[in-house]
Amino acid sequence: MPKGVEKVKVNVKERVEDENCDLSLSELTEIPVREIASFKRVIFLDLSSNRLATLGRNFTTLTRLIKLDLSKNQIRFLPEDFGQLEHLRHLDLYDNCLEHLPLSFGRLRCLRYLDLKGNPLTPAWQKIVGCCSTLKDCQQAAKNTVNVCANYKYEIIERERLAAQMRQGSSSQIAGSGDGDASSTSNQSTKTNGGEISKKTGKSNKKSKSKKAGAASENELTIKPVNAGPIKSTINQKNNQKKKSTNSSNRRGWLRTLSGVAFSSLMTFLLLFMINVLIIYMIMFKNPDIADKLVEYIPHQYRDWILTKTEIFRLRVTDWISEFRTPPEEH
């Protein structure tokens, strides 16, 4: 808190309503974090239009916040652990004094809205954030900022790791050079003794090498590779035969299904045709009363046409039956 500025006390309980805490226009110079944290249901916090220069040390303990409005203040920097507010989706920093953002923004994976208009951002940050003049711009600013901070943080960690490896390598080289000077003298003294020992060990090494070569030759005889040419050709032939058999079986299956469908459709057609003929014969020749009753259900505009057609059909059927019954001599 700057010198010469009195601390303004606010009754937070009166400003809390359901999930909202509205502390805007309160002339605050310091955020009452403890009082706000006591209300665990608060997820929307409005601190706009105050005289805040910093957020304080314990502000990032308010990890339940989803929407945070810090617009129209005098905030110059955000805490380095601001990324602990991982549930934050809406962040309004309009009209402040921010020049850059902390790299912990890369942890704000839920952030969908970020407004940084009216801040003296550096050219690099201004290029990342954009103009933030519309809702779409603010959404894009949130996405770009989170991605850039996350990637840049990983790059810094990788650089630090490589630098540490380089330091370890350089220190080991220095230690190796120091040891080399000390060991050079000891090597000279051991050369004379080593010559005598090498002569004795040479003979034993030759014998062991000959034994190993004999064993290796025996293994080579037992594990000789077989010509893979005829095996591959037989495998290919078997695969081709399997493919041909599967294709022929599929074709036969299709033909069987098509023939079965055609036969069943033909039989159903013939059966329906016979049933219709029997019904017409029974109605028109055996039960004229039923035919009269059926005619009553026919609409008037179609009745005459249907009656004429049925009468013609009846006459043709009777002629056909009479011709069929008469012997060929009378014809």
Secondary structure as the mmCIF struct_conf table of DSSP 4:
data_model
#
loop_
_struct_conf.conf_type_id
_struct_conf.id
_struct_conf.beg_label_comp_id
_struct_conf.beg_label_asym_id
_struct_conf.beg_label_seq_id
_struct_conf.end_label_comp_id
_struct_conf.end_label_asym_id
_struct_conf.end_label_seq_id
TURN_TY1_P TURN_TY1_P1 LYS A 3 GLY A 4
HELX_LH_PP_P HELX_LH_PP_P1 GLU A 6 LYS A 9
HELX_RH_AL_P HELX_RH_AL_P1 VAL A 12 ARG A 15
STRN STRN1 VAL A 16 GLU A 17
TURN_TY1_P TURN_TY1_P2 ASP A 18 GLU A 19
STRN STRN2 ASN A 20 ASP A 22
TURN_TY1_P TURN_TY1_P3 SER A 24 LEU A 25
BEND BEND1 SER A 26 SER A 26
BEND BEND2 THR A 29 GLU A 30
HELX_RH_AL_P HELX_RH_AL_P2 VAL A 33 ALA A 37
TURN_TY1_P TURN_TY1_P4 SER A 38 SER A 38
TURN_TY1_P TURN_TY1_P5 LYS A 40 ARG A 41
STRN STRN3 PHE A 44 ASP A 46
BEND BEND3 SER A 49 ASN A 50
BEND BEND4 ALA A 53 ALA A 53
BEND BEND5 ARG A 57 ASN A 58
HELX_RH_3T_P HELX_RH_3T_P1 PHE A 59 THR A 61
TURN_TY1_P TURN_TY1_P6 THR A 63 ARG A 64
BEND BEND6 ILE A 66 ILE A 66
STRN STRN4 LYS A 67 ASP A 69
BEND BEND7 LYS A 72 ASN A 73
TURN_TY1_P TURN_TY1_P7 GLU A 80 ASP A 81
HELX_RH_3T_P HELX_RH_3T_P2 PHE A 82 GLN A 84
TURN_TY1_P TURN_TY1_P8 GLU A 86 HIS A 87
STRN STRN5 HIS A 90 ASP A 92
BEND BEND8 ASP A 95 ASN A 96
HELX_RH_3T_P HELX_RH_3T_P3 LEU A 103 ARG A 107
TURN_TY1_P TURN_TY1_P9 ARG A 109 CYS A 110
STRN STRN6 TYR A 113 ASP A 115
TURN_TY1_P TURN_TY1_P10 LYS A 117 GLY A 118
HELX_RH_AL_P HELX_RH_AL_P3 PRO A 123 VAL A 129
BEND BEND9 THR A 134 THR A 134
HELX_RH_AL_P HELX_RH_AL_P4 LEU A 135 THR A 222
TURN_TY1_P TURN_TY1_P11 ILE A 223 ILE A 223
HELX_LH_PP_P HELX_LH_PP_P2 LYS A 224 ASN A 227
HELX_RH_AL_P HELX_RH_AL_P5 GLY A 229 TYR A 281
HELX_RH_PI_P HELX_RH_PI_P1 MET A 282 LYS A 286
HELX_RH_AL_P HELX_RH_AL_P6 PRO A 288 GLU A 296
TURN_TY1_P TURN_TY1_P12 TYR A 297 TYR A 297
BEND BEND10 ILE A 298 ILE A 298
HELX_RH_AL_P HELX_RH_AL_P7 HIS A 300 ARG A 325
BEND BEND11 THR A 326 THR A 326
TURN_TY1_P TURN_TY1_P13 PRO A 328 GLU A 330
#
